[in-house]
């Protein structure tokens, strides 16, 4: 009787793959010599047996059906099958007589009704092991995610802390990553520009070593993980890790994403003109646009770049003709800015008024903080009631996940608002300070 040796290493056991296959081959050769078995070929396969479609196993079945061999030698029945279909194929080949013998160094088998029954139990145990292992792994992942811990490798901007078994912010990546969100939220930068910016700060594609491509950045910008929340199998959870950005900034990025049509980028070369968007045509009220025009002077072999402004004539005919050089516009704007400068007396007055507003703002912030705390508590109570309704089968799984994600989005928004209140100065206060400082310095711009 001729046998085919079959050795398999599971892709789920990466640390033991190579050693396992070598050990199996060695054991089978020694076993075959001891039992005087004629082995015509050894087949090896590096693939899990819990799913269908193993090419080497399928070729083994076909060779048995062709009569190339009448028996199989393998280390254990679980090397042949861990699913009901492949196990059934082996049993069926025994029933039809195309397979007459199975030999295992670790398992006794004889081709009798009792032997086939015991083999089916062995295949069933192998399948049960896989099913139970999968369930235990999923249960462990679900437990970690419910505790607010991401059960996988930390994403860009974070690191896995082996000591605390948690995910912590990695500042060398977190700072430029936050800046990348801020830049993209302005709507002025393409994904390629963001990738180049991050590359300058040492953040590369881990496979190619080059800058992050558009697909990488899409996944980064669409991931709520950076706001302190996690999505696992379509369900949102609050994480214990520190957020890198707030919910407001994340939402701005999503708006830009949608406006650009799934991050569609115009990669044509652009110029940033100083005064576009600030002026309208006096004749037709259309916007004033600018053009960059390079000139070459043959006599002096000199190159020069000039910027000209003119009416877009978007509404059609306009009597405005000609172009205005940027240098002339700059002079006009300097004169306008000069007229906006204020004396030191009014600077002191505005600073006094600002301090009064800051004190009033602190009182308002305290009241707002109480309202936000109440809203957060109510949202958490709704989440608890929603979970109870789901456990009592009042609502189905899809409805539960949809409503839970809405409430988690709401909670994320409220947490962001609370974080804004805890900052030293609100955004508008910094803006007013900058305005006062700018107004005080306007007079100096004319002298430059």
C-alpha positions in Angstrom: 0.0 0.0 0.0 1.3 3.4 -0.9 1.0 6.5 1.4 1.3 10.2 1.0 2.7 12.1 3.9 0.9 15.4 4.8 2.3 18.1 7.1 0.6 21.3 7.8 1.7 24.4 9.8 -1.0 26.8 10.9 -0.8 30.5 9.9 -2.3 31.3 13.4 0.9 30.0 15.1 3.5 32.2 13.5 6.1 31.7 16.2 6.1 27.9 15.7 5.6 27.6 12.0 9.0 26.6 10.6 10.0 24.5 13.6 6.7 22.7 13.6 6.9 21.6 10.0 10.4 20.3 10.4 9.5 18.3 13.4 6.5 16.8 11.7 8.6 15.7 8.7 11.2 14.2 10.9 8.6 12.3 13.0 6.7 11.0 10.0 9.9 9.7 8.3 10.9 7.9 11.5 7.4 6.6 12.0 7.2 5.3 8.3 10.5 3.5 8.7 9.4 1.9 11.9 6.1 0.8 10.4 7.6 -0.2 7.0 5.3 2.2 5.2 5.9 3.1 1.5 5.6 6.9 1.3 5.5 8.1 -2.4 5.5 11.8 -1.5 5.5 14.3 1.3 3.2 17.3 1.1 3.6 20.4 3.2 1.2 23.3 3.6 1.4 26.6 5.5 -2.3 27.5 6.0 -5.0 27.3 8.6 -7.3 24.3 8.4 -10.3 26.1 9.9 -11.4 27.5 6.5 -12.0 25.8 3.1 -9.8 26.1 0.1 -6.4 24.7 1.1 -4.7 24.0 -2.3 -2.3 21.3 -1.1 -5.0 19.4 0.8 -7.3 19.6 -2.2 -4.5 18.2 -4.4 -4.0 15.4 -1.9 -7.7 14.4 -2.2 -7.4 14.4 -6.0 -4.4 12.2 -6.0 -6.2 9.7 -3.7 -9.1 9.8 -6.1 -6.8 9.0 -9.0 -5.3 6.1 -7.2 -1.8 7.4 -6.8 -1.9 6.3 -3.2 -4.3 4.5 -0.9 -3.3 5.9 2.5 -2.3 9.1 4.3 0.4 9.5 7.0 0.0 12.7 9.2 1.1 13.8 12.6 -2.5 14.0 14.0 -6.1 14.1 12.6 -6.2 17.9 13.3 -3.4 18.4 10.7 -5.8 17.1 8.1 -9.0 19.0 9.0 -10.4 21.6 11.5 -13.6 22.2 9.6 -16.6 19.9 9.0 -16.3 19.9 5.2 -12.7 18.7 4.9 -13.2 16.2 7.7 -16.2 14.9 5.9 -14.1 14.5 2.7 -11.7 12.2 4.5 -14.6 10.1 6.0 -16.2 9.9 2.6 -13.0 8.7 0.9 -12.8 6.0 3.5 -16.5 5.0 2.8 -15.9 4.8 -0.9 -12.6 2.8 -0.5 -10.5 5.4 -2.4 -8.8 5.9 1.0 -8.0 2.6 2.8 -5.7 3.6 5.6 -4.7 6.5 7.9 -1.6 6.4 10.0 -0.8 8.8 12.8 2.1 8.6 15.3 -0.2 10.2 17.9 -3.5 8.6 17.2 -4.7 5.1 16.6 -7.0 4.4 13.7 -8.4 1.3 11.9 -10.7 1.3 8.9 -13.8 -0.1 10.6 -17.2 1.4 11.5 -15.9 2.0 15.0 -12.6 3.5 13.7 -14.4 5.9 11.4 -16.7 6.9 14.2 -13.7 7.6 16.5 -12.1 9.6 13.6 -15.2 11.7 13.2 -15.0 12.5 16.9 -11.4 13.5 16.5 -12.3 15.8 13.7 -15.2 17.2 15.8 -12.8 17.9 18.6 -10.4 19.7 16.3 -13.3 21.9 15.0 -14.5 22.5 18.6 -11.0 23.7 19.6 -10.9 26.2 16.7 -14.4 27.4 17.4 -13.8 27.8 21.1 -10.5 29.5 20.6 -12.0 32.0 18.2 -14.8 32.7 20.7 -12.4 33.2 23.5 -10.2 35.5 21.5 -13.3 37.6 20.4 -14.4 37.7 24.0 -11.0 38.9 25.2 -11.0 41.6 22.5 -14.5 42.7 23.4 -13.6 42.9 27.1 -10.6 45.1 26.4 -12.5 47.4 24.1 -15.2 47.8 26.7 -12.6 48.7 29.2 -11.5 51.5 26.9 -8.3 49.8 25.7 -7.5 49.4 22.1 -6.8 45.6 21.6 -4.3 46.0 18.8 -1.2 47.9 17.7 -1.3 51.6 18.5 -2.0 53.8 15.5 0.3 56.6 14.3 0.9 59.2 17.0 0.7 56.6 19.8 2.8 53.8 21.3 1.9 50.6 23.1 3.3 50.8 26.7 4.3 47.2 27.7 4.6 48.2 31.3 1.1 49.6 31.8 -0.5 47.5 29.0 -2.0 50.7 27.7 -1.7 53.1 24.7 0.1 56.4 25.3 0.7 59.5 23.2 4.0 59.5 21.3 4.9 63.2 21.3 7.4 63.2 18.3 4.5 62.0 16.1 1.5 63.5 17.9 2.6 67.1 17.5 3.1 67.1 13.7 0.0 64.8 13.4 -2.2 67.4 15.2 -0.7 70.1 13.0 -1.6 68.0 9.9 -5.2 67.9 11.0 -5.2 71.7 11.5 -3.6 72.2 8.0 -6.0 70.0 6.2 -9.0 71.6 8.0 -8.2 74.9 6.4 -9.0 73.4 3.0 -5.8 74.9 1.5 -3.7 71.8 1.4 -3.8 68.7 -0.6 -3.2 65.2 0.8 0.1 65.1 -1.0 1.2 68.3 0.8 0.2 66.9 4.2 2.2 63.7 3.4 5.3 65.8 2.6 4.9 67.8 5.8 4.7 64.6 7.9 7.6 63.1 6.0 9.7 66.1 7.0 8.9 65.2 10.6 10.0 61.6 10.3 6.6 60.0 9.7 7.0 57.6 6.8 5.1 54.8 5.1 6.2 51.7 7.1 6.3 49.5 4.0 7.9 51.7 1.3 9.9 54.1 3.6 8.6 57.0 1.5 6.0 59.6 2.5 2.5 58.6 3.4 0.3 58.2 0.4 -3.3 59.5 0.0 -4.8 56.2 1.1 -2.8 56.2 4.3 -3.9 59.8 5.1 -7.5 59.2 4.3 -7.6 56.5 7.0 -5.8 58.8 9.4 -8.2 61.7 8.9 -11.3 59.5 9.1 -10.3 57.8 12.3 -12.1 59.0 15.5 -9.4 57.3 17.6 -7.5 60.6 17.6 -10.5 62.2 19.5 -10.4 59.6 22.2 -13.1 57.3 20.8 -12.7 53.9 19.1 -14.8 52.0 16.5 -14.7 48.2 16.8 -16.8 46.2 14.4 -19.0 49.2 13.6 -19.6 50.1 17.3 -18.2 53.1 19.0 -16.5 53.0 22.4 -14.9 55.6 24.6 -11.2 55.0 25.0 -9.0 55.6 28.0 -6.2 56.9 25.8 -5.5 60.6 25.6 -7.0 62.4 22.6 -4.6 64.2 20.2 -7.3 66.5 18.7 -10.7 67.6 19.8 -14.0 66.7 18.2 -14.5 70.2 16.6 -11.3 69.9 14.6 -12.1 66.3 13.6 -15.5 67.5 12.3 -13.9 70.3 10.3 -11.7 67.8 8.6 -14.8 65.7 7.7 -16.5 68.7 6.2 -13.4 69.4 4.0 -13.4 65.7 3.0 -17.0 65.8 1.9 -16.6 69.1 0.1 -13.7 67.7 -1.9 -15.6 64.5 -2.9 -13.8 61.8 -1.0 -10.6 63.8 -0.7 -10.3 64.6 -4.5 -7.4 66.8 -4.9 -6.5 69.3 -7.6 -2.8 68.6 -8.1 -2.2 71.5 -10.5 0.4 74.0 -9.4 -1.1 76.9 -7.3 0.2 80.2 -6.1 -0.8 81.9 -2.9 -1.6 85.5 -3.7 -1.5 88.1 -1.0 -4.6 90.1 -1.8 -7.1 87.8 -3.5 -10.4 87.5 -1.7 -10.1 91.0 -0.3 -11.3 93.1 -3.2 -14.3 93.4 -5.6 -14.4 95.2 -8.9 -15.9 98.7 -8.6 -17.8 98.4 -11.9 -19.4 94.9 -11.8 -18.8 93.7 -8.2 -17.0 90.6 -9.4 -14.0 89.3 -7.5 -10.5 90.4 -8.2 -8.1 87.6 -9.2 -4.4 87.5 -9.8 -2.0 86.0 -12.3 1.7 85.0 -12.0 3.6 86.1 -15.1 7.3 85.3 -15.7 9.2 87.6 -18.1 12.6 87.2 -19.8 14.7 90.1 -21.0 17.0 89.0 -23.8 19.2 92.1 -23.8 20.2 91.6 -20.1 19.6 87.9 -20.0 17.5 88.5 -16.9 14.4 86.7 -15.6 11.7 88.4 -13.5 8.4 87.3 -12.0 5.5 89.7 -11.7 2.0 89.4 -10.2 -0.9 91.2 -11.8 -4.5 91.7 -10.4 -7.6 92.2 -12.6 -11.3 91.6 -12.6 -12.5 88.1 -13.2 -15.4 89.4 -15.4 -17.4 86.4 -14.2 -20.7 88.1 -14.9 -19.8 88.8 -18.5 -18.9 92.3 -19.9 -17.1 94.7 -17.6 -15.6 98.1 -18.6 -12.7 97.6 -16.3 -9.6 97.1 -18.4 -5.9 96.6 -17.7 -4.0 95.1 -14.9 -2.5 96.3 -11.6 0.9 95.3 -10.3 1.0 93.8 -6.8 3.5 96.4 -5.7 1.0 99.2 -6.3 -1.7 97.3 -4.4 0.7 96.8 -1.6 1.2 100.6 -1.3 -2.5 101.2 -1.2 -3.1 98.5 1.5 -0.3 100.0 3.6 -2.1 103.4 3.5 -5.4 101.7 4.6 -3.7 99.8 7.4 -2.0 103.0 8.6 -5.5 104.6 9.0 -6.5 101.7 11.3 -3.6 102.2 13.8 -4.6 103.4 17.3 -2.9 105.4 20.0 -1.5 104.0 23.2 -4.4 105.5 25.2 -7.0 103.5 23.2 -4.8 100.4 23.5 -4.9 100.7 27.3 -8.7 101.3 27.2 -9.3 98.2 25.1 -7.1 96.1 27.3 -9.1 97.3 30.4 -12.4 96.4 28.6 -11.0 93.1 27.7 -10.1 92.2 31.3 -13.6 93.0 32.3 -14.9 90.7 29.6 -12.6 88.0 30.7 -13.9 88.1 34.2 -17.5 87.9 32.9 -16.5 85.1 30.6 -15.2 83.1 33.6 -18.5 83.3 35.3 -20.3 82.2 32.1 -17.8 79.4 31.6 -18.5 78.1 35.1 -22.3 78.0 34.4 -21.6 76.5 31.0 -19.4 73.8 32.6 -22.3 72.8 34.9 -24.7 72.6 32.0 -22.2 70.4 30.0 -21.7 68.2 33.0 -25.5 67.7 33.2 -25.7 67.0 29.5 -22.9 64.4 29.7 -24.6 62.7 32.7 -27.9 62.6 30.8 -26.1 61.1 27.7 -24.5 58.4 29.8 -27.9 57.6 31.4 -29.3 57.2 27.9 -26.5 54.9 26.9 -27.3 52.7 30.0 -31.0 52.6 29.2 -30.2 51.8 25.6 -28.0 48.9 26.7 -30.8 47.6 28.9 -33.3 47.8 26.0 -30.9 45.8 23.9 -30.3 43.2 26.5 -34.0 42.9 27.1 -34.4 42.3 23.3 -36.6 45.4 23.0 -34.4 46.6 20.1 -32.3 44.7 17.6 -28.5 44.8 17.2 -28.4 47.2 14.2 -30.7 49.7 15.9 -28.7 49.5 19.1 -25.3 50.1 17.3 -26.8 53.0 15.3 -28.3 54.8 18.3 -25.2 54.0 20.5 -22.9 55.6 17.9 -25.1 58.7 17.8 -24.9 59.1 21.6 -21.2 58.5 21.6 -20.8 61.2 19.0 -22.8 63.5 21.2 -20.7 62.6 24.3 -17.5 63.2 22.3 -18.8 66.6 21.3 -19.7 67.5 24.9 -16.3 66.4 26.1 -14.6 68.6 23.5 -16.7 71.6 24.7 -15.7 70.9 28.3 -12.0 70.7 27.3 -12.3 74.1 25.6 -13.7 75.6 28.9 -10.7 74.2 30.9 -8.2 76.1 28.7 -6.7 79.3 30.1 -8.3 81.6 27.6 -11.1 81.1 25.1 -10.2 81.3 21.4 -12.0 84.7 21.0 -9.9 86.3 23.8 -6.7 85.4 22.0 -8.1 86.8 18.8 -8.9 90.1 20.5 -5.5 90.3 22.0 -4.0 89.7 18.6 -6.2 92.4 17.1 -5.1 95.0 19.7 -1.5 94.1 19.2 -1.9 94.3 15.5 -3.7 97.7 15.6 -0.9 99.1 17.8 1.8 98.0 15.3 0.0 99.1 12.1 1.7 102.5 12.2 5.1 100.8 11.9 4.2 98.9 8.7 4.3 102.1 6.6 7.9 102.7 7.6 9.1 99.3 6.4 
